[in-house]
Amino acid sequence: MMKTIFLFFLTIYIAYYLFRPVTEKEIKKFNDPDNWSNMGL
């Protein structure tokens, strides 16, 4: 049981660590008013 919980949190941590830089880049791109060309318009 303890091992299952540990693996569960480890998976969440790895997923968070992998997806965080992409998300920050997307947010920065979204908040940049001079970057309309990258928003698919």
N, CA, C and O of each residue as an XYZ file, in Angstrom:
164
protein
N       0.838     -1.198      0.000
C       0.000      0.000      0.000
C       0.876      1.252      0.000
O       0.636      2.181     -0.770
N       1.882      1.272      0.858
C       2.766      2.437      0.949
C       3.528      2.629     -0.359
O       3.734      3.755     -0.811
N       3.942      1.519     -0.957
C       4.684      1.589     -2.213
C       3.808      2.157     -3.330
O       4.283      2.921     -4.169
N       2.531      1.782     -3.336
C       1.599      2.277     -4.347
C       1.431      3.780     -4.228
O       1.441      4.485     -5.238
N       1.277      4.281     -3.009
C       1.118      5.716     -2.779
C       2.378      6.456     -3.209
O       2.294      7.520     -3.822
N       3.538      5.903     -2.895
C       4.807      6.529     -3.270
C       4.933      6.626     -4.786
O       5.303      7.674     -5.315
N       4.624      5.528     -5.489
C       4.708      5.544     -6.945
C       3.701      6.517     -7.548
O       3.983      7.162     -8.557
N       2.520      6.623     -6.925
C       1.492      7.540     -7.399
C       1.982      8.988     -7.346
O       1.856      9.732     -8.319
N       2.541      9.378     -6.199
C       3.042     10.743     -6.057
C       4.265     10.985     -6.946
O       4.444     12.083     -7.472
N       5.097      9.973     -7.111
C       6.272     10.105     -7.963
C       5.850     10.342     -9.417
O       6.453     11.154    -10.118
N       4.810      9.629     -9.863
C       4.294      9.811    -11.218
C       3.752     11.221    -11.404
O       4.010     11.855    -12.427
N       3.006     11.716    -10.425
C       2.470     13.075    -10.495
C       3.604     14.094    -10.545
O       3.544     15.057    -11.309
N       4.634     13.883     -9.732
C       5.765     14.813     -9.685
C       6.501     14.849    -11.026
O       6.853     15.922    -11.516
N       6.731     13.673    -11.615
C       7.423     13.610    -12.904
C       6.576     14.270    -13.990
O       7.099     15.016    -14.818
N       5.274     13.998    -13.990
C       4.393     14.602    -14.989
C       4.388     16.119    -14.834
O       4.433     16.845    -15.827
N       4.332     16.603    -13.591
C       4.361     18.046    -13.334
C       5.677     18.652    -13.802
O       5.694     19.728    -14.400
N       6.770     17.963    -13.529
C       8.093     18.471    -13.894
C       8.258     18.520    -15.413
O       8.895     19.432    -15.940
N       7.685     17.537    -16.120
C       7.827     17.499    -17.571
C       6.946     18.540    -18.256
O       7.361     19.144    -19.245
N       5.723     18.760    -17.737
C       4.776     19.631    -18.427
C       4.893     21.088    -18.013
O       4.375     21.962    -18.708
N       5.563     21.376    -16.896
C       5.631     22.743    -16.395
C       6.358     23.709    -17.338
O       5.822     24.786    -17.598
N       7.551     23.387    -17.869
C       8.238     24.344    -18.747
C       7.424     24.673    -20.002
O       7.406     25.820    -20.448
N       6.753     23.669    -20.568
C       5.917     23.898    -21.741
C       4.785     24.855    -21.388
O       4.475     25.773    -22.148
N       4.169     24.631    -20.226
C       3.051     25.466    -19.802
C       3.505     26.899    -19.580
O       2.814     27.837    -19.978
N       4.661     27.080    -18.947
C       5.167     28.438    -18.719
C       5.436     29.143    -20.042
O       5.156     30.334    -20.178
N       5.976     28.418    -21.015
C       6.266     28.998    -22.316
C       4.965     29.389    -23.022
O       4.876     30.452    -23.637
N       3.961     28.520    -22.924
C       2.670     28.809    -23.541
C       2.018     30.032    -22.895
O       1.451     30.871    -23.595
N       2.095     30.139    -21.568
C       1.505     31.281    -20.865
C       2.218     32.570    -21.253
O       1.578     33.598    -21.476
N       3.541     32.512    -21.331
C       4.317     33.691    -21.702
C       3.955     34.126    -23.123
O       3.801     35.316    -23.399
N       3.821     33.146    -24.015
C       3.458     33.445    -25.394
C       2.045     34.028    -25.456
O       1.775     34.935    -26.244
N       1.159     33.511    -24.633
C      -0.229     33.964    -24.625
C      -0.351     35.382    -24.080
O      -1.191     36.156    -24.540
N       0.491     35.727    -23.094
C       0.413     37.045    -22.461
C       1.188     38.124    -23.203
O       1.092     39.299    -22.848
N       1.958     37.751    -24.229
C       2.752     38.724    -24.965
C       1.886     39.406    -26.027
O       1.475     38.752    -26.986
N       1.600     40.699    -25.879
C       0.694     41.384    -26.811
C       1.274     41.532    -28.211
O       0.521     41.732    -29.164
N       2.593     41.439    -28.361
C       3.228     41.591    -29.667
C       3.335     40.253    -30.416
O       3.973     40.178    -31.466
N       2.718     39.212    -29.881
C       2.941     37.873    -30.412
C       1.664     37.295    -31.020
O       1.424     36.093    -30.911
N       0.844     38.130    -31.656
C      -0.430     37.654    -32.210
C      -0.206     36.640    -33.315
O      -1.080     35.812    -33.572
N       0.948     36.681    -33.980
C       1.185     35.770    -35.093
C       1.273     34.315    -34.628
O       1.031     33.398    -35.413
N       1.616     34.102    -33.360
C       1.758     32.741    -32.844
C       0.459     32.186    -32.276
O       0.433     31.051    -31.801
N      -0.605     32.954    -32.314
C      -1.855     32.498    -31.711
C      -2.792     31.869    -32.727
O      -3.927     31.528    -32.394
N      -2.330     31.711    -33.969
C      -3.122     31.016    -34.977
C      -4.208     31.873    -35.579
O      -5.193     31.337    -36.087
N      -4.065     33.191    -35.542
C      -5.080     34.065    -36.133
C      -4.716     34.396    -37.574
O      -5.449     35.123    -38.244
